Amino acid sequence: MTFDPLKFFKACNPNKTLIVSNETDRSYYIDFTAARSGKRKTVSLIDELYRTITRSDDRSHQLFTGHIGCGKSTELGKLKYELEREGFHVVYLDSSEDLVMTDVDISDILLTVARQIGKSLTAAKIELNPTGFQGLLQKTWSVLQSDVSISGEGNIPLIGKVSASTTGEVSADLLGIGKFSAKLKGNPDARARLRQHLEPQTDNLLELINKELLEPANKALQERGQKGIVAIVDSLDRLENTKERNQAEYIFVTRGEKLRQFHCHIVYTTPLVLNFSNSIAPLSDRFGGAPKVLPMVRVKNRDNQLHTEGIHLLRDMVLARAFPDLSSEERAQYLDQVFENQETCDRLCTVSGGHVRNLLVLLYGCLQKQDPPIDRDTLEEVIATQRDSLVRAITANEWELLQQVKAQKAVVGEEGYQTLLRSLFVFEYLDELGTWFGLNPILAEAEQLKVS
């Protein structure tokens, strides 16, 4: 079997999310369900989302969360692929492309969802006649006229392509495919002005989205023999708090009722911090259940013994990127073309803590230093560099919290989450007994944590 080191290097880029609908990327995909969940779990979280959508009537609203970089976007891509095979029209939205995560309000999300769904429906040749949106834009334009300068064609943030005449008349493709770019005229607060105008009208905005976009589109899709719209709204787990408010609680708890009013199936990613806050009960009540948490791939058990199945699956993930055309059993025979020995590969898998992106970051760091087969010295050098980077960021109080997690395998409260999990100092796992927490293995080898 011929091994292509250059292709392998590109396939291991940690910044590339697998697109499961793409045949090449699909050959890299590994199902980690057996190592992410306990024995009491019989299906993956993605299967749970899928079952809810396919067994509900015309709409469902679900929440999905996990550590940043643990594989959520890849799993959501798998969900999209499976739902499309079932006949749904699935729209995947990376909300970070449209939104500034420190400055988000409900109207921003509503417009982003409408714009992206409209873009997808246009590509599918579904004709719509959103006359109400046109009227809403005319009113919005009169408010923004003094703040946004549009010559010929431009783009208003969160709305899309706009064309203006010399007489001040404006027409708009509210569901347009253009990228957002504000043309400001002496006022950098045009986005805020837009929001001030639209926020009091969120009920009207939702009604327009449902009546002029989702309902006619679902009907048109069903006439084609399809099963309706599913929107997957990714990257809202990256919402960041501001001095003024807790963004996650404001969007999903205080204003969360609005997010449940889309007349389609929809899945939102949520910040993991919500699962550690006092808002988890009202959030669960509002959405009919707590966010489903995607845990890490287990590389060790609670008793610190190696979890062989998790290590095997991570090893297979690496080898799949080297030999995507071979079966799991076949590519294992060529491990020595990628690593000097299996112990080096297993060391990489174990020290990653089952955090998929962390594993790829370490692997990519090795490939930046040498061509395969990767030797143990190079791997240890990359691990040490990563450890030094983590250690420099930790305060004395945080070392104490880390010692507590090491002893108790638990994280308590929102402050504990913000300090430890958001910084990837601690990882969350699931087994047959439930959730437990472990130190990031790279950090666990720091001298400061070896003394006890």
N, C-alpha and C positions, 0 to 999 in steps of 0.2 A: 504494500500500500504506500503510495507516494504522499509524503507529508509536505504541505506548503507553509513554511514559516511566516511568510508575508500575509497570507490569508488568515492564518491563526492570529497574528498580531492584531489585525483589523477586527477580527471577530471578538477579541477580548477587551475592546475599548469599553471601560466602565461607564462612559457617558452615553452609550447607545442602548436604547430600550428595544427589546425584541418586538417586532411586529409579527404576531403569530399568524396573521393571514398571509404573510409572505412565506413562500415555500422554503427558501433558504433559512430564514429566521426560525421557522417552525422546526427545522431539523436540529436547531440548537436548544429547543425548549425541553426542560426536564420537569416532570410532575413530582414535586416535593411533598405531596400530601402526607405520605406515610411518616415522614420525619418532622413535619410541622405540627401534627396533631397527635392526640393521645389515642389509645386503643379504643376508647369509647366513641371516637369519631369514625363514621363510615364513609362520609363524602367530604370533599374539599369545600372551603368557603365559597369558591367560585361556583361549585355545583349548587350550593345553597342559594346563592343569588340567582342562578339560572333556573332552578326549580320554582322559586317564588315568581319570577317573571313569566315563565311558560305556563304556570298553573293559575295565575291571576287572570282577571277579566281584561279590562282595557288600561289599567294603570296600577303601578306599585311604586313605592318610594323607599329606598334602602340606603344604608350608610355603611361605609367600608373604610377601615383604617389600618395603621401599622407604622412601624418605623420608616422614615424616609430612607429609601434605598434597599428595602427588604424584598422588593419584587412586586409591589402592588400594581404598578403600571403594566408590567408583563402579564400578570394574572388577569387584569382587566382586558388586556388585548386578547387573551385566551377566551374570556367571556364573550367579547365582541364576535370573535370568529365562530364560536359555537352557536350563538344566537342567530347570526347571519345564515348559518347552515340550516337553522330551524325555520327560516323565512322571515325574520324580523328585519326592519330597516334600522340599523344601529349607527348612532352618531357618537363618536368618541371626541370629547372636547378636552384639550389641555388648557384649562382656564388661565394658566400663567401667561399664555400668549396674549391675552386680552386685558388681564387685570394686574394691578399693582397690589401685591399681597399685604401691604401695610395700609392700604386705602381702598377698602371694598365696602359697598353697601348692597342691599338686596336688589335695587334697580339695576346695578351693574351686572349682577349674576343673571337676572331675568333677561336682559338684553343680549348678553353673551350667549346664553342658551338659545334664544330665538334666532340670533344671527347665524350661529353655527348649524342649527337644524335647517334653517332656510337655505344655507349654502349647500348642504348635503342634498336637500330635496331638489334644488335647482339642477344639481349634477345628475340626479335621477330622473330629470325631466318631469317632475311633478309641478303643474302650474297652479299658482296661487294668486289671489287678488286681494291683498291686504290694504283695502281702502282706509280702514280705521287707523292703521299705522301711518298712512300718508297724512291724515288729519292731525294725528298726534305730533308728527314731525313739524308740520306747519307751525303749530303752537310753540314747539320747542325752539324752532328756528328764530321766532320773534324774540325769544328770551336771550338767545345766544348771539344775536346779530351784532351786537356791539363788542363781543369778545372774540369771535372767531371770524377770521378773514378767509373767504373761499373764493378763489378765482377759477372759473370754469368748473372743473370737477375736483373735489377734495374729499376728505373723510373726517367725519365727526367721531370722536371717541365713543366706542360702544354701540354706535348706530350703523356706520358703514358708509357707502358711497353716496355723496350728495352733489347735486349740480345746481348752480344758482344762476339766474339770469340777471341782466342789468336792472330789471325792474323790481328785483327783490323776490321774485317768485322762486320757489324751491321745489325740486322733485327729488325723490330719494329712493334708492334700492335698500330698504330697511333690512332686507335679508341678503344684502350684497356680499360678494366674496372678496372685496378689497381689504387690504390690511388697514388697521386703524392708524391714522396719523392726524393729529390736530393741527390746524393752521391757526395759530393764535395771533391776536392783534392787540398788543399792549396789555394783555391780561392772562397771566399763567394759571388763573383759577377757573378756566372754562369748564374743565371736567367737574369741578365742584358745583359750578353754576348749573350744569346739566343735571347733576344729581339733585340739587335743591328743587329743580323744576319737576323732576320725575318721581321723587320719593313719595310725595303726597298722592300720586296717581298710580301706586303699585297695583291696587285692585283693578283699576281700569286697564292697566298694562297687561296684567295676567289674563283678563277677559279677552283682550285683543289677541294675545298669543294663542289662547285656547280656541277661540271662535274662528280666527282668520288663518291660523297656521296649523295647529295640531289636529283639530277635529277634521277639517277638510283633507289634510294630508293622510291621516289614518284611514279615512274613507277611500281615498284614491288608491292607497296601497292595498287595502283589502280587496278592491275591485281588480287588482292585478294578481290576487292570490297570495299576497303577503300578509303578515300578522301585525303590522303596526310599528310604531316608533319606540325605540329604546334609546335614551340619552345617558351616556356615561360621562359624568363631570369629574374629571381628574384634577389633581393639583390643589384643590381647596384644603388639603391637609397641610399646605405650606402657609396658610394664613398666619400672620404675625401680629402680636399685640402692639398697641400703641400706648402712649401716655394717657390718652383720653379714654380708651376702653379695651376690654378683652374681646378681640375680634371674633374668636371662635364661638364664644358664648353668645355674642350679639347676633351673629349670622345664623347659627344653628338652633339656638334656644329662644332668645328674645324675638327674633324675626323668622324662626324656622317654619312657622305655619305657612308662610308664603311659598317656601320651597316644596311644599307638599301639594300645591294646587295646580301643577302642570298636568294636563290631561294626556299623559303618556307614562310609560315605565321610565324610571330615572334612578340612577345610582350616583351618590355623591361620595367622594373621599372626604374624610373629616380629620382635623388635627387630633393626634393621639392623646393630647393633653385633656381632652374632654372626658376621656375614660377615667381620669384620675381627679376630676373636679367634682364639686358639689352639684354641678349641673347635670350629672349623668342620669339622675332619676327623671327630671323634667324632660331631658332630651329623649330618653327611652320612651316616655309616655307620649311625646309629641309624634315620634316616628314609628311607634309600635314595636320598639325593640332597640337595644343598645347597638352601637356600631360593631360590625363584625371585625375582629382584630386578626390580621395576618401575622402569626408569630414567626420567629426565626426558625431556620432549619436546625434541629437539634444535632449537635456534634458531641455533646456529653449529656449524661443524665443528672438528676438531682444529686446523686451520690458521687458525682464527679467521674464516673466510669464512662468510657467512650461509648457513643451511640453509633454502632457500626453501620446501620442502615443510612443514617444521615451523612456520614463520611463517604459511603459508597456513592450516594446520589450526587454529592458535590464533586466527587472525583469524576463521575460520569459527565457532569455538566462541563467540566474543563475539557475532557477528552472529546466530547461531542463537538466542540468548537475546532478541534484539530482534525477530527475524522467524522464529519457530519453524515457521510453516506453509509457508515457502518452501523451495525447494531451495537448495543451496549456491551455484549459479550465479545464481539469482534474487536472493537476499538480498545478494549482493555489490554489486548495482546500487544498493542503498539505504544504502551505508556512510556517505554524507555526512549522513544523518539522525542518526547515532550519534557520528561524529567529524568534526572540521573538514576532515580529509583523510586519505588512506590512510597517509601518512607518520606521522601521530600514532598511528594504530592499530598500525602495525608497530613503532613505538618501544615501545609498551606490551607487545607480544608479545615483542620481543627482550629488553627489560630484565627481564622476568619470569624469564628463564633456562629457560623451559619448565616451570616449577613451576606447576601449574594453580591451586593456591590462592593463590600469590603474585600471579599475574595478576589473580585476582578481588579480592584485597585492594586492589591498586592501582586497579583499575577502580572498585571500590566507594568508595574514597577520593575519586576524582574526582566520582562521582555525588553524594557527600555535599556537595560544594562547588558544583556547578553542574548544570543540566539539560543533556541532550544538545542539540546536538552538542558533544562534549568538545574543548576547545582544547589546544594544546601547552603553553601556560603553566601551565594547571591541572595537567596531567599531570606536568610537571617539578617543580612544587611538591610534589606527593604523593611523587614519587620521592626528592626531596631530604630530605623528612621521614623517609622509611623508611631512607634511607642514614644519616642522623644517628643514628637509633635503633640501627642495627647497629654503627656505628663506636664508639659510646660503650661497647659491651660488650667490645671487643677489647683484649687485653693485648699488651705488647711481644713476648712469646714467640709469641703467636698471629699477629702481623703477620709474623714470620719464617716460620712455617709456611705462611702464605698466599702469601708470595713463592715458597716452594718449590713449592707446587701450581701457581702461575702458570707457573713455568719447566718443571716436570716433568710436569704433568697427572696426578699420582698422589698417592694418600693411602696411607700405610703404617701398619699396626698399629692396635690398639684405641685407644690414646691419641690418635692422629691423628683417628680417627673421632669419638671423644667430643668433641674440641676443635672440629673443623671441620664435619663433616657433621651432627651432631645439632643444632648451632646454626644450620644452614642458611647457613653461610658458603661452603660448597662443595657443588656438585651433581655427581651421577654420571650419566654418559651411556654409550650403547652405539652402536658403529658396526660396520662390517664387519671391523675389526681387533680388536674387543673393547671392554672397558670403559676409559673414561678419565674424568678429573675436570676440572671447570672452576670458576672462581670465580663466585659469585653475581654476575651482571652489575651489580646495584645497588652492590655492594661494590667491584667491580672499578674503578668510576669514582671511588673515594675517592682523595684526594690522596696518601695514604700508599702506594698501590700504583701510582701513575703514574710514580714516579721510576725504575723499572727496567723 
